[in-house]
Amino acid sequence: MDTMAPTRPAVRNLRRTSLAATPAAAAEARGQVREAICAWEVPVDQPVAALLTSELVTNAIMHGPNQTITLVITSGCDELRVDVHDTSRSAPAPVDAPVDAEAGRGLMLVASLSTDWGFYRTPAGKAVYFTLAFSDDPDEGCDRSPKDRRGHVR
């Protein structure tokens, strides 16, 4: 009997970072994603990647008993992927928040702006991820505008 193992996308680049589960983690994660996009010359919409990363990290902080969160950024097979690992066993669930709600629309943003998203169980809890397909636009990717120490454009 011939069997084939499922193919897994080739990973060309990998960055793994542990973040303290504090409000500063979202900003640190955004910076890590921006740095990876620039270093790897990944043609994706950098502000969208940073926004979606921030949403996943914020959800991990707000909805879990986490001491640390692990951010995993990979690129390969024409996509950027960001996984946020936490210790919560609860599955992420998009909510139908009103338009004027101040919270509750993060996963809706992730679902609408990413190429794909989902979650999977891990031995320690779960990981929530999104992917962004590479753009054919050569101007996508690294924004080399000068930034202050917080990553804001000057």
N, CA, C and O atoms as a GROMACS GRO file, in nm:
protein
  616
    1MET      N    1   0.084  -0.118   0.000
    1MET     CA    2   0.000   0.000   0.000
    1MET      C    3   0.088   0.124   0.000
    1MET      O    4   0.180   0.135   0.080
    2ASP      N    5   0.060   0.214  -0.089
    2ASP     CA    6   0.133   0.340  -0.096
    2ASP      C    7   0.056   0.448  -0.020
    2ASP      O    8  -0.062   0.471  -0.046
    3THR      N    9   0.123   0.512   0.072
    3THR     CA   10   0.062   0.624   0.143
    3THR      C   11   0.152   0.744   0.130
    3THR      O   12   0.274   0.734   0.121
    4MET      N   13   0.090   0.856   0.130
    4MET     CA   14   0.165   0.981   0.122
    4MET      C   15   0.133   1.065   0.244
    4MET      O   16   0.018   1.077   0.286
    5ALA      N   17   0.236   1.122   0.300
    5ALA     CA   18   0.215   1.216   0.411
    5ALA      C   19   0.163   1.346   0.353
    5ALA      O   20   0.201   1.386   0.243
    6PRO      N   21   0.076   1.413   0.426
    6PRO     CA   22   0.027   1.543   0.376
    6PRO      C   23   0.144   1.639   0.360
    6PRO      O   24   0.236   1.641   0.442
    7THR      N   25   0.137   1.718   0.256
    7THR     CA   26   0.244   1.815   0.234
    7THR      C   27   0.225   1.934   0.326
    7THR      O   28   0.113   1.977   0.353
    8ARG      N   29   0.335   1.985   0.373
    8ARG     CA   30   0.332   2.105   0.459
    8ARG      C   31   0.404   2.215   0.383
    8ARG      O   32   0.504   2.190   0.316
    9PRO      N   33   0.354   2.336   0.394
    9PRO     CA   34   0.421   2.446   0.325
    9PRO      C   35   0.565   2.462   0.374
    9PRO      O   36   0.593   2.449   0.493
   10ALA      N   37   0.654   2.488   0.281
   10ALA     CA   38   0.793   2.512   0.318
   10ALA      C   39   0.805   2.647   0.387
   10ALA      O   40   0.750   2.748   0.342
   11VAL      N   41   0.876   2.648   0.497
   11VAL     CA   42   0.898   2.771   0.572
   11VAL      C   43   1.037   2.821   0.536
   11VAL      O   44   1.137   2.752   0.559
   12ARG      N   45   1.044   2.940   0.480
   12ARG     CA   46   1.173   2.999   0.446
   12ARG      C   47   1.231   3.079   0.561
   12ARG      O   48   1.352   3.082   0.581
   13ASN      N   49   1.144   3.144   0.635
   13ASN     CA   50   1.188   3.230   0.745
   13ASN      C   51   1.102   3.202   0.868
   13ASN      O   52   0.982   3.174   0.856
   14LEU      N   53   1.165   3.210   0.985
   14LEU     CA   54   1.094   3.184   1.110
   14LEU      C   55   1.146   3.277   1.217
   14LEU      O   56   1.267   3.297   1.231
   15ARG      N   57   1.054   3.335   1.291
   15ARG     CA   58   1.089   3.418   1.407
   15ARG      C   59   0.994   3.380   1.519
   15ARG      O   60   0.872   3.383   1.501
   16ARG      N   61   1.049   3.346   1.636
   16ARG     CA   62   0.970   3.308   1.753
   16ARG      C   63   1.011   3.398   1.869
   16ARG      O   64   1.129   3.412   1.899
   17THR      N   65   0.911   3.460   1.934
   17THR     CA   66   0.938   3.554   2.041
   17THR      C   67   0.841   3.530   2.155
   17THR      O   68   0.720   3.515   2.133
   18SER      N   69   0.893   3.525   2.278
   18SER     CA   70   0.806   3.519   2.396
   18SER      C   71   0.781   3.661   2.444
   18SER      O   72   0.873   3.743   2.452
   19LEU      N   73   0.655   3.690   2.474
   19LEU     CA   74   0.616   3.823   2.520
   19LEU      C   75   0.545   3.811   2.655
   19LEU      O   76   0.464   3.720   2.675
   20ALA      N   77   0.577   3.900   2.746
   20ALA     CA   78   0.503   3.905   2.872
   20ALA      C   79   0.360   3.947   2.840
   20ALA      O   80   0.337   4.037   2.759
   21ALA      N   81   0.264   3.882   2.905
   21ALA     CA   82   0.122   3.910   2.878
   21ALA      C   83   0.080   4.039   2.949
   21ALA      O   84   0.004   4.037   3.046
   22THR      N   85   0.130   4.150   2.897
   22THR     CA   86   0.099   4.283   2.949
   22THR      C   87   0.047   4.368   2.834
   22THR      O   88   0.060   4.329   2.718
   23PRO      N   89  -0.011   4.484   2.863
   23PRO     CA   90  -0.058   4.570   2.754
   23PRO      C   91   0.052   4.608   2.653
   23PRO      O   92   0.021   4.636   2.537
   24ALA      N   93   0.176   4.610   2.695
   24ALA     CA   94   0.285   4.644   2.604
   24ALA      C   95   0.312   4.534   2.501
   24ALA      O   96   0.382   4.558   2.403
   25ALA      N   97   0.259   4.415   2.522
   25ALA     CA   98   0.286   4.302   2.432
   25ALA      C   99   0.236   4.328   2.290
   25ALA      O  100   0.300   4.288   2.194
   26ALA      N  101   0.122   4.394   2.277
   26ALA     CA  102   0.068   4.420   2.143
   26ALA      C  103   0.162   4.508   2.061
   26ALA      O  104   0.187   4.482   1.944
   27ALA      N  105   0.215   4.612   2.123
   27ALA     CA  106   0.310   4.700   2.053
   27ALA      C  107   0.438   4.626   2.018
   27ALA      O  108   0.491   4.642   1.908
   28GLU      N  109   0.488   4.546   2.110
   28GLU     CA  110   0.608   4.466   2.084
   28GLU      C  111   0.584   4.369   1.968
   28GLU      O  112   0.670   4.353   1.882
   29ALA      N  113   0.469   4.305   1.967
   29ALA     CA  114   0.436   4.210   1.860
   29ALA      C  115   0.426   4.280   1.725
   29ALA      O  116   0.476   4.229   1.624
   30ARG      N  117   0.364   4.398   1.723
   30ARG     CA  118   0.356   4.474   1.597
   30ARG      C  119   0.496   4.506   1.545
   30ARG      O  120   0.523   4.492   1.426
   31GLY      N  121   0.583   4.547   1.635
   31GLY     CA  122   0.721   4.578   1.596
   31GLY      C  123   0.793   4.455   1.542
   31GLY      O  124   0.867   4.464   1.444
   32GLN      N  125   0.772   4.341   1.605
   32GLN     CA  126   0.835   4.217   1.558
   32GLN      C  127   0.787   4.181   1.417
   32GLN      O  128   0.867   4.140   1.332
   33VAL      N  129   0.658   4.197   1.392
   33VAL     CA  130   0.603   4.167   1.260
   33VAL      C  131   0.659   4.264   1.156
   33VAL      O  132   0.698   4.223   1.047
   34ARG      N  133   0.663   4.392   1.189
   34ARG     CA  134   0.720   4.492   1.095
   34ARG      C  135   0.865   4.459   1.063
   34ARG      O  136   0.907   4.463   0.947
   35GLU      N  137   0.943   4.427   1.166
   35GLU     CA  138   1.085   4.394   1.146
   35GLU      C  139   1.101   4.270   1.057
   35GLU      O  140   1.187   4.268   0.969
   36ALA      N  141   1.019   4.168   1.079
   36ALA     CA  142   1.028   4.047   0.998
   36ALA      C  143   0.993   4.078   0.852
   36ALA      O  144   1.062   4.031   0.761
   37ILE      N  145   0.888   4.155   0.831
   37ILE     CA  146   0.847   4.189   0.694
   37ILE      C  147   0.962   4.262   0.622
   37ILE      O  148   0.990   4.233   0.506
   38CYS      N  149   1.026   4.355   0.691
   38CYS     CA  150   1.137   4.429   0.630
   38CYS      C  151   1.259   4.341   0.608
   38CYS      O  152   1.318   4.341   0.500
   39ALA      N  153   1.297   4.265   0.711
   39ALA     CA  154   1.417   4.181   0.701
   39ALA      C  155   1.402   4.074   0.593
   39ALA      O  156   1.498   4.044   0.522
   40TRP      N  157   1.284   4.019   0.580
   40TRP     CA  158   1.261   3.912   0.483
   40TRP      C  159   1.213   3.963   0.349
   40TRP      O  160   1.196   3.885   0.255
   41GLU      N  161   1.192   4.095   0.338
   41GLU     CA  162   1.141   4.157   0.216
   41GLU      C  163   1.012   4.088   0.169
   41GLU      O  164   0.999   4.049   0.053
   42VAL      N  165   0.918   4.076   0.262
   42VAL     CA  166   0.792   4.008   0.236
   42VAL      C  167   0.692   4.108   0.176
   42VAL      O  168   0.664   4.211   0.237
   43PRO      N  169   0.637   4.079   0.057
   43PRO     CA  170   0.545   4.172  -0.008
   43PRO      C  171   0.400   4.156   0.042
   43PRO      O  172   0.314   4.102  -0.027
   44VAL      N  173   0.377   4.204   0.164
   44VAL     CA  174   0.241   4.206   0.221
   44VAL      C  175   0.214   4.346   0.272
   44VAL      O  176   0.305   4.427   0.286
   45ASP      N  177   0.088   4.374   0.298
   45ASP     CA  178   0.048   4.504   0.351
   45ASP      C  179   0.090   4.511   0.497
   45ASP      O  180   0.025   4.453   0.584
   46GLN      N  181   0.198   4.583   0.524
   46GLN     CA  182   0.255   4.589   0.659
   46GLN      C  183   0.157   4.643   0.764
   46GLN      O  184   0.149   4.584   0.872
   47PRO      N  185   0.084   4.751   0.738
   47PRO     CA  186  -0.011   4.798   0.839
   47PRO      C  187  -0.120   4.694   0.870
   47PRO      O  188  -0.162   4.682   0.985
   48VAL      N  189  -0.165   4.621   0.771
   48VAL     CA  190  -0.266   4.517   0.796
   48VAL      C  191  -0.206   4.406   0.881
   48VAL      O  192  -0.270   4.360   0.975
   49ALA      N  193  -0.086   4.362   0.848
   49ALA     CA  194  -0.020   4.257   0.927
   49ALA      C  195  -0.004   4.301   1.073
   49ALA      O  196  -0.026   4.222   1.164
   50ALA      N  197   0.035   4.426   1.094
   50ALA     CA  198   0.053   4.478   1.230
   50ALA      C  199  -0.081   4.485   1.303
   50ALA      O  200  -0.090   4.449   1.420
   51LEU      N  201  -0.185   4.532   1.235
   51LEU     CA  202  -0.318   4.542   1.296
   51LEU      C  203  -0.369   4.404   1.339
   51LEU      O  204  -0.416   4.387   1.451
   52LEU      N  205  -0.361   4.307   1.249
   52LEU     CA  206  -0.412   4.174   1.281
   52LEU      C  207  -0.333   4.108   1.392
   52LEU      O  208  -0.389   4.039   1.477
   53THR      N  209  -0.202   4.130   1.393
   53THR     CA  210  -0.118   4.078   1.502
   53THR      C  211  -0.162   4.138   1.634
   53THR      O  212  -0.176   4.068   1.734
   54SER      N  213  -0.183   4.268   1.634
   54SER     CA  214  -0.226   4.337   1.755
   54SER      C  215  -0.359   4.280   1.806
   54SER      O  216  -0.376   4.262   1.926
   55GLU      N  217  -0.452   4.253   1.716
   55GLU     CA  218  -0.582   4.197   1.756
   55GLU      C  219  -0.564   4.061   1.823
   55GLU      O  220  -0.624   4.035   1.927
   56LEU      N  221  -0.482   3.973   1.764
   56LEU     CA  222  -0.465   3.840   1.822
   56LEU      C  223  -0.394   3.846   1.957
   56LEU      O  224  -0.432   3.774   2.050
   57VAL      N  225  -0.294   3.930   1.969
   57VAL     CA  226  -0.221   3.942   2.097
   57VAL      C  227  -0.313   4.002   2.203
   57VAL      O  228  -0.314   3.955   2.317
   58THR      N  229  -0.389   4.104   2.168
   58THR     CA  230  -0.481   4.165   2.264
   58THR      C  231  -0.584   4.064   2.311
   58THR      O  232  -0.616   4.058   2.430
   59ASN      N  233  -0.638   3.984   2.220
   59ASN     CA  234  -0.734   3.880   2.259
   59ASN      C  235  -0.670   3.780   2.355
   59ASN      O  236  -0.733   3.739   2.452
   60ALA      N  237  -0.546   3.740   2.328
   60ALA     CA  238  -0.478   3.645   2.416
   60ALA      C  239  -0.462   3.702   2.556
   60ALA      O  240  -0.478   3.631   2.655
   61ILE      N  241  -0.429   3.829   2.564
   61ILE     CA  242  -0.411   3.894   2.695
   61ILE      C  243  -0.545   3.905   2.768
   61ILE      O  244  -0.554   3.877   2.888
   62MET      N  245  -0.649   3.946   2.696
   62MET     CA  246  -0.779   3.972   2.760
   62MET      C  247  -0.854   3.846   2.798
   62MET      O  248  -0.930   3.846   2.895
   63HIS      N  249  -0.836   3.738   2.722
   63HIS     CA  250  -0.921   3.620   2.742
   63HIS      C  251  -0.847   3.499   2.796
   63HIS      O  252  -0.899   3.387   2.787
   64GLY      N  253  -0.730   3.517   2.851
   64GLY     CA  254  -0.659   3.400   2.902
   64GLY      C  255  -0.583   3.427   3.030
   64GLY      O  256  -0.555   3.542   3.064
   65PRO      N  257  -0.550   3.321   3.100
   65PRO     CA  258  -0.473   3.333   3.223
   65PRO      C  259  -0.322   3.331   3.194
   65PRO      O  260  -0.247   3.260   3.261
   66ASN      N  261  -0.280   3.406   3.097
   66ASN     CA  262  -0.143   3.395   3.045
   66ASN      C  263  -0.041   3.473   3.126
   66ASN      O  264  -0.066   3.586   3.168
   67GLN      N  265   0.073   3.413   3.146
   67GLN     CA  266   0.191   3.483   3.197
   67GLN      C  267   0.273   3.533   3.078
   67GLN      O  268   0.326   3.644   3.078
   68THR      N  269   0.282   3.447   2.978
   68THR     CA  270   0.354   3.482   2.855
   68THR      C  271   0.271   3.438   2.735
   68THR      O  272   0.184   3.351   2.744
   69ILE      N  273   0.302   3.500   2.624
   69ILE     CA  274   0.241   3.468   2.495
   69ILE      C  275   0.357   3.445   2.400
   69ILE      O  276   0.459   3.514   2.408
   70THR      N  277   0.343   3.348   2.311
   70THR     CA  278   0.448   3.324   2.213
   70THR      C  279   0.400   3.368   2.076
   70THR      O  280   0.294   3.326   2.030
   71LEU      N  281   0.478   3.452   2.013
   71LEU     CA  282   0.450   3.503   1.879
   71LEU      C  283   0.540   3.427   1.783
   71LEU      O  284   0.662   3.425   1.800
   72VAL      N  285   0.481   3.366   1.681
   72VAL     CA  286   0.558   3.293   1.580
   72VAL      C  287   0.524   3.354   1.445
   72VAL      O  288   0.408   3.357   1.404
   73ILE      N  289   0.626   3.402   1.375
   73ILE     CA  290   0.609   3.465   1.244
   73ILE      C  291   0.685   3.379   1.144
   73ILE      O  292   0.803   3.350   1.164
   74THR      N  293   0.618   3.339   1.037
   74THR     CA  294   0.684   3.260   0.933
   74THR      C  295   0.649   3.316   0.797
   74THR      O  296   0.545   3.380   0.779
   75SER      N  297   0.736   3.290   0.701
   75SER     CA  298   0.704   3.321   0.563
   75SER      C  299   0.750   3.204   0.477
   75SER      O  300   0.847   3.136   0.508
   76GLY      N  301   0.678   3.184   0.372
   76GLY     CA  302   0.709   3.078   0.278
   76GLY      C  303   0.585   3.048   0.196
   76GLY      O  304   0.474   3.084   0.235
   77CYS      N  305   0.605   2.983   0.083
   77CYS     CA  306   0.493   2.947  -0.005
   77CYS      C  307   0.402   3.064  -0.033
   77CYS      O  308   0.279   3.050  -0.032
   78ASP      N  309   0.459   3.177  -0.059
   78ASP     CA  310   0.384   3.296  -0.101
   78ASP      C  311   0.288   3.351   0.003
   78ASP      O  312   0.185   3.409  -0.032
   79GLU      N  313   0.322   3.332   0.133
   79GLU     CA  314   0.238   3.391   0.237
   79GLU      C  315   0.318   3.419   0.363
   79GLU      O  316   0.420   3.355   0.391
   80LEU      N  317   0.268   3.516   0.437
   80LEU     CA  318   0.317   3.545   0.571
   80LEU      C  319   0.216   3.484   0.667
   80LEU      O  320   0.095   3.494   0.646
   81ARG      N  321   0.267   3.419   0.772
   81ARG     CA  322   0.177   3.360   0.872
   81ARG      C  323   0.221   3.408   1.010
   81ARG      O  324   0.340   3.410   1.041
   82VAL      N  325   0.123   3.446   1.092
   82VAL     CA  326   0.147   3.487   1.229
   82VAL      C  327   0.062   3.400   1.320
   82VAL      O  328  -0.060   3.394   1.305
   83ASP      N  329   0.128   3.331   1.415
   83ASP     CA  330   0.060   3.249   1.515
   83ASP      C  331   0.083   3.311   1.652
   83ASP      O  332   0.194   3.351   1.684
   84VAL      N  333  -0.023   3.319   1.732
   84VAL     CA  334  -0.013   3.369   1.869
   84VAL      C  335  -0.055   3.255   1.962
   84VAL      O  336  -0.170   3.214   1.964
   85HIS      N  337   0.042   3.204   2.038
   85HIS     CA  338   0.019   3.092   2.130
   85HIS      C  339  -0.011   3.147   2.269
   85HIS      O  340   0.056   3.237   2.318
   86ASP      N  341  -0.114   3.089   2.332
   86ASP     CA  342  -0.146   3.127   2.470
   86ASP      C  343  -0.186   3.002   2.548
   86ASP      O  344  -0.188   2.892   2.493
   87THR      N  345  -0.216   3.019   2.675
   87THR     CA  346  -0.246   2.904   2.762
   87THR      C  347  -0.396   2.882   2.781
   87THR      O  348  -0.434   2.794   2.858
   88SER      N  349  -0.480   2.958   2.716
   88SER     CA  350  -0.624   2.940   2.727
   88SER      C  351  -0.668   2.821   2.641
   88SER      O  352  -0.615   2.801   2.532
   89ARG      N  353  -0.763   2.743   2.690
   89ARG     CA  354  -0.818   2.632   2.613
   89ARG      C  355  -0.944   2.674   2.539
   89ARG      O  356  -0.999   2.596   2.461
   90SER      N  357  -0.991   2.797   2.561
   90SER     CA  358  -1.114   2.844   2.498
   90SER      C  359  -1.092   2.876   2.351
   90SER      O  360  -0.994   2.942   2.314
   91ALA      N  361  -1.182   2.830   2.268
   91ALA     CA  362  -1.174   2.857   2.125
   91ALA      C  363  -1.214   3.002   2.098
   91ALA      O  364  -1.305   3.054   2.162
   92PRO      N  365  -1.146   3.067   2.005
   92PRO     CA  366  -1.184   3.204   1.969
   92PRO      C  367  -1.318   3.201   1.896
   92PRO      O  368  -1.343   3.114   1.813
   93ALA      N  369  -1.402   3.296   1.926
   93ALA     CA  370  -1.534   3.301   1.864
   93ALA      C  371  -1.567   3.444   1.823
   93ALA      O  372  -1.580   3.531   1.909
   94PRO      N  373  -1.580   3.468   1.693
   94PRO     CA  374  -1.620   3.602   1.649
   94PRO      C  375  -1.759   3.634   1.704
   94PRO      O  376  -1.845   3.547   1.714
   95VAL      N  377  -1.780   3.760   1.740
   95VAL     CA  378  -1.910   3.802   1.789
   95VAL      C  379  -1.970   3.902   1.691
   95VAL      O  380  -1.898   3.969   1.616
   96ASP      N  381  -2.099   3.912   1.694
   96ASP     CA  382  -2.168   4.007   1.608
   96ASP      C  383  -2.188   4.136   1.687
   96ASP      O  384  -2.296   4.164   1.738
   97ALA      N  385  -2.079   4.214   1.695
   97ALA     CA  386  -2.082   4.338   1.774
   97ALA      C  387  -2.147   4.450   1.693
   97ALA      O  388  -2.131   4.457   1.571
   98PRO      N  389  -2.220   4.539   1.761
   98PRO     CA  390  -2.277   4.654   1.691
   98PRO      C  391  -2.167   4.744   1.633
   98PRO      O  392  -2.054   4.744   1.680
   99VAL      N  393  -2.202   4.818   1.533
   99VAL     CA  394  -2.107   4.905   1.464
   99VAL      C  395  -2.042   5.004   1.560
   99VAL      O  396  -1.925   5.037   1.544
  100ASP      N  397  -2.116   5.053   1.658
  100ASP     CA  398  -2.062   5.154   1.749
  100ASP      C  399  -1.997   5.095   1.874
  100ASP      O  400  -1.960   5.170   1.964
  101ALA      N  401  -1.984   4.962   1.881
  101ALA     CA  402  -1.921   4.899   1.998
  101ALA      C  403  -1.772   4.933   2.002
  101ALA      O  404  -1.706   4.941   1.898
  102GLU      N  405  -1.720   4.953   2.122
  102GLU     CA  406  -1.578   4.986   2.138
  102GLU      C  407  -1.490   4.862   2.138
  102GLU      O  408  -1.368   4.874   2.125
  103ALA      N  409  -1.547   4.744   2.151
  103ALA     CA  410  -1.472   4.619   2.153
  103ALA      C  411  -1.558   4.510   2.090
  103ALA      O  412  -1.678   4.526   2.070
  104GLY      N  413  -1.493   4.398   2.058
  104GLY     CA  414  -1.566   4.283   2.010
  104GLY      C  415  -1.559   4.258   1.861
  104GLY      O  416  -1.617   4.161   1.812
  105ARG      N  417  -1.490   4.344   1.788
  105ARG     CA  418  -1.484   4.325   1.642
  105ARG      C  419  -1.348   4.277   1.593
  105ARG      O  420  -1.325   4.271   1.472
  106GLY      N  421  -1.258   4.242   1.683
  106GLY     CA  422  -1.122   4.203   1.644
  106GLY      C  423  -1.116   4.083   1.552
  106GLY      O  424  -1.048   4.088   1.450
  107LEU      N  425  -1.185   3.975   1.586
  107LEU     CA  426  -1.182   3.856   1.500
  107LEU      C  427  -1.254   3.880   1.368
  107LEU      O  428  -1.221   3.817   1.268
  108MET      N  429  -1.352   3.970   1.369
  108MET     CA  430  -1.418   4.006   1.243
  108MET      C  431  -1.317   4.074   1.150
  108MET      O  432  -1.315   4.048   1.030
  109LEU      N  433  -1.232   4.162   1.207
  109LEU     CA  434  -1.126   4.224   1.128
  109LEU      C  435  -1.028   4.119   1.074
  109LEU      O  436  -0.990   4.122   0.957
  110VAL      N  437  -0.989   4.028   1.162
  110VAL     CA  438  -0.896   3.923   1.121
  110VAL      C  439  -0.956   3.842   1.006
  110VAL      O  440  -0.889   3.815   0.907
  111ALA      N  441  -1.082   3.803   1.020
  111ALA     CA  442  -1.148   3.723   0.917
  111ALA      C  443  -1.161   3.798   0.785
  111ALA      O  444  -1.145   3.739   0.678
  112SER      N  445  -1.189   3.928   0.792
  112SER     CA  446  -1.212   4.002   0.668
  112SER      C  447  -1.084   4.050   0.600
  112SER      O  448  -1.082   4.066   0.478
  113LEU      N  449  -0.978   4.073   0.676
  113LEU     CA  450  -0.855   4.128   0.616
  113LEU      C  451  -0.748   4.024   0.585
  113LEU      O  452  -0.656   4.052   0.508
  114SER      N  453  -0.758   3.906   0.643
  114SER     CA  454  -0.656   3.804   0.620
  114SER      C  455  -0.695   3.714   0.503
  114SER      O  456  -0.811   3.709   0.462
  115THR      N  457  -0.597   3.642   0.452
  115THR     CA  458  -0.624   3.541   0.349
  115THR      C  459  -0.691   3.422   0.414
  115THR      O  460  -0.782   3.362   0.356
  116ASP      N  461  -0.646   3.387   0.534
  116ASP     CA  462  -0.700   3.274   0.609
  116ASP      C  463  -0.673   3.298   0.756
  116ASP      O  464  -0.582   3.373   0.791
  117TRP      N  465  -0.752   3.237   0.842
  117TRP     CA  466  -0.726   3.244   0.985
  117TRP      C  467  -0.789   3.122   1.050
  117TRP      O  468  -0.874   3.056   0.991
  118GLY      N  469  -0.748   3.094   1.171
  118GLY     CA  470  -0.804   2.982   1.244
  118GLY      C  471  -0.732   2.964   1.376
  118GLY      O  472  -0.660   3.052   1.422
  119PHE      N  473  -0.754   2.848   1.436
  119PHE     CA  474  -0.686   2.816   1.561
  119PHE      C  475  -0.664   2.667   1.568
  119PHE      O  476  -0.728   2.590   1.496
  120TYR      N  477  -0.573   2.626   1.654
  120TYR     CA  478  -0.550   2.484   1.680
  120TYR      C  479  -0.507   2.468   1.824
  120TYR      O  480  -0.451   2.559   1.886
  121ARG      N  481  -0.534   2.351   1.877
  121ARG     CA  482  -0.497   2.320   2.015
  121ARG      C  483  -0.348   2.291   2.022
  121ARG      O  484  -0.289   2.236   1.929
  122THR      N  485  -0.289   2.328   2.134
  122THR     CA  486  -0.148   2.297   2.161
  122THR      C  487  -0.143   2.229   2.298
  122THR      O  488  -0.240   2.235   2.374
  123PRO      N  489  -0.032   2.164   2.332
  123PRO     CA  490  -0.022   2.103   2.464
  123PRO      C  491  -0.044   2.204   2.578
  123PRO      O  492  -0.094   2.168   2.685
  124ALA      N  493  -0.006   2.330   2.556
  124ALA     CA  494  -0.017   2.431   2.660
  124ALA      C  495  -0.149   2.510   2.655
  124ALA      O  496  -0.180   2.581   2.750
  125GLY      N  497  -0.225   2.498   2.548
  125GLY     CA  498  -0.348   2.577   2.534
  125GLY      C  499  -0.395   2.578   2.390
  125GLY      O  500  -0.453   2.480   2.342
  126LYS      N  501  -0.371   2.689   2.320
  126LYS     CA  502  -0.410   2.700   2.180
  126LYS      C  503  -0.321   2.802   2.110
  126LYS      O  504  -0.246   2.876   2.174
  127ALA      N  505  -0.331   2.804   1.978
  127ALA     CA  506  -0.267   2.907   1.897
  127ALA      C  507  -0.372   2.957   1.798
  127ALA      O  508  -0.445   2.878   1.739
  128VAL      N  509  -0.378   3.087   1.780
  128VAL     CA  510  -0.465   3.149   1.682
  128VAL      C  511  -0.372   3.210   1.576
  128VAL      O  512  -0.270   3.270   1.610
  129TYR      N  513  -0.408   3.193   1.450
  129TYR     CA  514  -0.319   3.239   1.343
  129TYR      C  515  -0.396   3.311   1.234
  129TYR      O  516  -0.519   3.301   1.224
  130PHE      N  517  -0.320   3.385   1.153
  130PHE     CA  518  -0.374   3.439   1.028
  130PHE      C  519  -0.264   3.431   0.924
  130PHE      O  520  -0.145   3.423   0.957
  131THR      N  521  -0.304   3.433   0.798
  131THR     CA  522  -0.209   3.437   0.688
  131THR      C  523  -0.244   3.556   0.598
  131THR      O  524  -0.360   3.597   0.589
  132LEU      N  525  -0.142   3.608   0.533
  132LEU     CA  526  -0.159   3.711   0.430
  132LEU      C  527  -0.083   3.665   0.307
  132LEU      O  528   0.036   3.635   0.314
  133ALA      N  529  -0.153   3.659   0.194
  133ALA     CA  530  -0.089   3.619   0.069
  133ALA      C  531   0.005   3.729   0.023
  133ALA      O  532  -0.022   3.847   0.042
  134PHE      N  533   0.115   3.689  -0.038
  134PHE     CA  534   0.208   3.786  -0.094
  134PHE      C  535   0.139   3.863  -0.205
  134PHE      O  536   0.058   3.809  -0.280
  135SER      N  537   0.172   3.991  -0.215
  135SER     CA  538   0.118   4.080  -0.316
  135SER      C  539   0.206   4.078  -0.440
  135SER      O  540   0.327   4.053  -0.432
  136ASP      N  541   0.146   4.105  -0.554
  136ASP     CA  542   0.224   4.121  -0.677
  136ASP      C  543   0.280   4.261  -0.689
  136ASP      O  544   0.360   4.290  -0.778
  137ASP      N  545   0.236   4.350  -0.598
  137ASP     CA  546   0.279   4.490  -0.600
  137ASP      C  547   0.417   4.501  -0.536
  137ASP      O  548   0.432   4.470  -0.418
  138PRO      N  549   0.519   4.543  -0.612
  138PRO     CA  550   0.654   4.553  -0.556
  138PRO      C  551   0.667   4.657  -0.445
  138PRO      O  552   0.765   4.655  -0.371
  139ASP      N  553   0.570   4.748  -0.434
  139ASP     CA  554   0.578   4.851  -0.330
  139ASP      C  555   0.525   4.802  -0.195
  139ASP      O  556   0.542   4.871  -0.094
  140GLU      N  557   0.460   4.685  -0.191
  140GLU     CA  558   0.412   4.630  -0.064
  140GLU      C  559   0.530   4.581   0.017
  140GLU      O  560   0.637   4.552  -0.039
  141GLY      N  561   0.512   4.571   0.146
  141GLY     CA  562   0.617   4.516   0.232
  141GLY      C  563   0.670   4.618   0.327
  141GLY      O  564   0.595   4.680   0.402
  142CYS      N  565   0.799   4.637   0.322
  142CYS     CA  566   0.867   4.720   0.420
  142CYS      C  567   0.840   4.868   0.397
  142CYS      O  568   0.866   4.922   0.290
  143ASP      N  569   0.789   4.932   0.500
  143ASP     CA  570   0.773   5.076   0.500
  143ASP      C  571   0.899   5.132   0.564
  143ASP      O  572   0.919   5.116   0.685
  144ARG      N  573   0.983   5.195   0.488
  144ARG     CA  574   1.110   5.243   0.540
  144ARG      C  575   1.105   5.388   0.588
  144ARG      O  576   1.208   5.454   0.600
  145SER      N  577   0.983   5.436   0.616
  145SER     CA  578   0.969   5.570   0.671
  145SER      C  579   1.035   5.577   0.807
  145SER      O  580   1.027   5.480   0.883
  146PRO      N  581   1.101   5.688   0.840
  146PRO     CA  582   1.164   5.699   0.972
  146PRO      C  583   1.059   5.688   1.082
  146PRO      O  584   0.950   5.746   1.072
  147LYS      N  585   1.093   5.614   1.188
  147LYS     CA  586   0.999   5.593   1.298
  147LYS      C  587   1.064   5.629   1.430
  147LYS      O  588   1.186   5.625   1.444
  148ASP      N  589   0.980   5.666   1.526
  148ASP     CA  590   1.032   5.690   1.661
  148ASP      C  591   1.049   5.556   1.732
  148ASP      O  592   1.027   5.451   1.672
  149ARG      N  593   1.087   5.558   1.858
  149ARG     CA  594   1.115   5.432   1.929
  149ARG      C  595   0.992   5.347   1.951
  149ARG      O  596   1.005   5.229   1.984
  150ARG      N  597   0.874   5.402   1.934
  150ARG     CA  598   0.749   5.325   1.948
  150ARG      C  599   0.702   5.270   1.814
  150ARG      O  600   0.600   5.202   1.810
  151GLY      N  601   0.772   5.297   1.706
  151GLY     CA  602   0.734   5.247   1.576
  151GLY      C  603   0.640   5.339   1.500
  151GLY      O  604   0.588   5.301   1.395
  152HIS      N  605   0.616   5.461   1.552
  152HIS     CA  606   0.529   5.555   1.483
  152HIS      C  607   0.608   5.631   1.377
  152HIS      O  608   0.722   5.668   1.401
  153VAL      N  609   0.548   5.653   1.261
  153VAL     CA  610   0.615   5.728   1.156
  153VAL      C  611   0.635   5.870   1.200
  153VAL      O  612   0.544   5.934   1.254
  154ARG      N  613   0.758   5.921   1.178
  154ARG     CA  614   0.789   6.061   1.215
  154ARG      C  615   0.752   6.154   1.104
  154ARG      O  616   0.770   6.276   1.116
   0.00000   0.00000   0.00000
